[in-house]
């Protein structure tokens, strides 16, 4: 990756021209509802490739559209803009947006109306995509493919169903709706976060089951969905029968199983590196290096601008030959928009 010097970046900012930089591997957040000088400085760093928005960044459709326009004007190609907008308790934008039900509702509907549940899943996917694209968001980290074992508090009603076949079918319909709107998707949390009890935001979950069990149950939807998935987010969960590292830091899970065995060729996006489940990999620089070495194309660092500054000042990076094309596939392309938009 060619990295601009601070002088060249400053001169481009002075001329109000977007920075001509390829997208880097880090997705970071911003402070509030408009960009601060510190936000602009971070977003102009060559190692940054995207932005994740939170509820604190949202006030109204008009305001968030102005914010994403600010972000888009900073660089060429423009930064990827993401949000967690699954529905239920994980929906960052609410006022002026359709209230999306928890995904478990689709699984409950499946029990008495399979075709109706599939139709509704497609409708919801299209609603999510259309409404987010209208305000300048490229990607919602959706769908959750974790199985509903009833054991995980962090997953809970975010899961579609307990049966991997039902999860795969409903998720395919949901992603079809997203794709109809022009939005890509992100299956999470590979190979499965539904069985482990602990919440990876605050602890290091461990799933002691065998590889055969995990592949036959939790990871099955990833294989069955095939090319329908455009990106995947690994879990901050340790599966000691497979690897001593959490899946997001494991070459065995990402390279050997997800890519080689399952044939996945889209983008791999780490879960947030500031979560407790990522702490086993060391400090923030060590975590980022471990995620990239394992095969992540994009790495999330959220709610800790101090750690973002530390990371950007200390890490070097050589992109994978497919990095640019994998990330470009995640840029939203509304119906009728040429493929060159990204």
N, C-alpha and C positions, 0 to 999 in steps of 0.2 A: 504494500500500500504506500503510495506517495503521500507524505505528510507535509502540509503547508507550514511554513515558518510563522511564528507569531506576527512578524512584520507584514507578510502577505495577507494574513487573515485580517489584520487591522485595516489594511488599505482597502480590502474588498468591503468591509463593513462601512468604512467612511464613504465609499462610493454608492452605498445602498444597493449593491449588486449581491445576489445570492452567492454563497461560497461554492465554488466548484470542487466538490469533494465526494468520493464514493462513500457509501454508507458503511460505517464501522460496525463493530460487534455489540456495542452496549446500548441498551434501552434504559433511559433514565427518566425521572419525573421532573416536574417544575413546581415552583413555589405556590402560585395562586392562580387567579383568574386572568391575569395578563403576565407577560414575560418581564422579569426583572433583568437588570444588566448582568447579574450573576447567571441567570438562566441562559441568556444569550451567549455568554462566554462558554458555558459548558456545552450547549448545543452546537457551537461552532467548532468543537474539538473533533479532529479527524477520527477518533475512535468511537464516537457516538453515531449510532445508526437509527435511533428511534426514540420516541417519547411515550410514556404511559401516563394516562390521565386518571385522576381520582375524583371522589365526590367534592373535595375542596377546590378543584379546578372548575367546578360547574355551578352556574347560577341560572342560566337560561339557554335556550337554543341559540339565540342571537349572540350571546356572550361567548359560548364555547365555539361557535363557528368562527368568531373573530379571533379567538385564541389559536385555533388550528390554522387559520390563515396566516397569522403571525409566524407560526412554526414553519409552515410550508414555504414562506418567503425567505427563510434564512439560508437555504442550501439548494443546490442542484446536483444530483437528483434530490428531491425533497425527502425529509426524514419520515420514516414510518410512524404513524400515530395509532396507538393501541389503547384499549380499555378493557377492564373486566365487566362484561355486560351480559351475564348468563341469564339473569332473571332471578326472582325470589329475593333472597337476602344479599345477592351479589349483583346489584344493578347500580352503577355509579351515577347515571343520569336519570332523573325521575320527572321533574316538572316539565311538562310539554312532551314527554315520551310515553309510549304505551307501557303500561305495567305488565312486565313479563312474569308469568307464574313460575314457581320453582319447578325444575325439570321432573321431579318425582310425580308431579300431576300428570305428565304425559304417560309415565309408566302405569299409573293407576287407571288412566283412560284405556290403555292398551288391554287391560284385563277384561273389559266388556265390549270394546269397540276398536279392533285392531286397525281397520282402515281409517276410522275417524281420528285415531291417535296419530297415524302417519300423516294424514292431511293437516292436522293441527300443528304438528312439528314443522312441516314445511312452511306453513303460514307464519309461525313464530320466527323461523329463521329469516324469512324474507322481511318481516317487520323489523327485526333487530338490524339487519344489514341496511335496509333502506333508510331507517331513521338515523343510524350512525353515519352513513356515507353523506347524508344531507348536511351534516354539520362538520364534515371534514375528517372523520375518523376512518382509518383503513381497516382495522382488525379488532374484533372482540375475541378474547381468549376463551373460545367456545368451540366444541362442546366438552363437557365433563364426561369422560368415558369410564370413570370409576364405578365399580359395582356397589349396589346398595345392600351391604351386609347388615346395616343397622347398628354398626359398632363405632363408626368414626364420627365424632362430633363436628369436625371441620368439613366433612363431605355431606353427611346427612341428606337433606332433601335436595341437594344439588345433583345427586345421582339420578339417572333415569329409571333404573330398574336393577334387580338382583341377577337377572338372567343375561349373560353376555350376548346372546342372540337378539334379545329384545333391545338391549342397549345399542347394538350395532345397527339394527333396523331403524330405530328412532333417531339415532345420531346421523345416519345417512340421510334421512328426510330433513332433519334440521340443517345439515350442511348443504343439502340441495337448495333449500330456501335461501341460505346465505349466498350461495353461488349465483342464484337467479338475480339477486340484488346487485351482484358484482363484488361481494366480499369473500375473502378466503376464510380459513378456519384454523383452529388450533385444538387438537385432541389432548386432553390432560386427565390424570397425571400418570404418565407411562412408567412402569407397566401396570400400576394400579395402586391407589391410595385408600381404597375403600375398606380393606381388611384390617389394616393397622389402626390401633385405637388412638395413639397420640396425635396431636395436632402439630404438624411440622413448622408452624409459625412460632411455636413456643417450646418444642421438644424435638428429639431425634427419634422418629418412629422406626420401629423394627418389625419386619414381617418374616417370620421364621419358616414359612412354607417352602416347598421344593420348587425348583424351576419348572418341572413338568406341570405342577398344579397351577402355578401362576400363568404359564403360557396357555394352559387349557381353559382357564377361566378369565382372569382379569385382563390379560394382554390380548385375548382373542379378538375383541372388537377392532384393535389397531390393524391386525392382519386382515380381517374380513372387510374392512372399509377400503383398503388398498389405496388407489390413487385419489379417492375422494378426499383424503386428508391432505392439506397443504402444509401444515406444520404440526409439531408435537412438542409438548412440554413434559420433561421427565419429572418424577417425584423426588422430593428430598426424603426418601425412605430407604433404609438399608435392608437388603434382602440377603442375609449372611450365607444362605445356601447357594448363592450365585456369586456374590462379590461382597467384599468388606466395605465398599464405598457406596454412598447413596447413588441411586440410578443416574442422577444428573451429573455425577462426577465419574461415571463408570464407562470405560471404553467397551467393556463386555456388553453392557446393556445397550448403549447407543450404537456402537459400531458393529459389534458381532451379531447381536440379536435384532435390534430395530432395523438397521440398514442392510446387513448381509442376509440374515435369515428371513426377515419379513419383507425385504425389498423396498423399504421406505426411502424415497429420494427427495423429500421436501425439507423444509427448514426445521432444525431442532432449536427450541428456545428454552433456556434454563428458567426455572422458577426463581423467585427473588432471592438473591444471594445474601440479603440481610436477615433472612429467616433463621431461626435457631437450628432447623434441620440441616442448614448448610454449614454450620459452625465446625463440624468435624473436619472440614477441609482446611481450616486455618484462618488467617486474617483475610481481609477483603481481596488483596492482591493474589494470595494463594488460592482463594476460592475461584476467582476469575480465571486464573491460569489453569486450574484443574478442570473447570467446566469447558473451556476452549479446547484443552488437550483431549478431553473425553469425546469431543465431537459436536459441541453446541455451536450453532452458527450465530446465535444472538443470546445475550446474557442480560438478565434484569437486575438492576440495582435500584431499590426503591426507598424513599423516605429517609435517606441519609446523605444529604448533599456533601457533608464532610468526607464520607467514604468515597463518593464519586470523585471528589477532587484528589483524594489520595490515590485512587486507582488510576485515574487518567494521567497522573504525574509520574507513575512508577512502572507502568506495564507497556511492553512492546507487543506487536501483533503482526503476524503474517497471515493474510486471509486465505482460506481454502479456495481453490480454483473455481468452485461452484457457489461461493458465498454470495456474490452480487446477484446471480440469477435466482437463487433460492429466496433471497430477501425481496427481490423485485416482484416475485409472484404473490407476495403478501400485500402489495399496494392495491387499494381498492380500485376497481374498474367498473363504474356504473354502466348499466345497459347502454349500448351505443357508443361507448368510449373506446377509442383505438387502443390496441394492446401496448402501444408505446408510451402510454400515460405514466407508467412506473419508471 
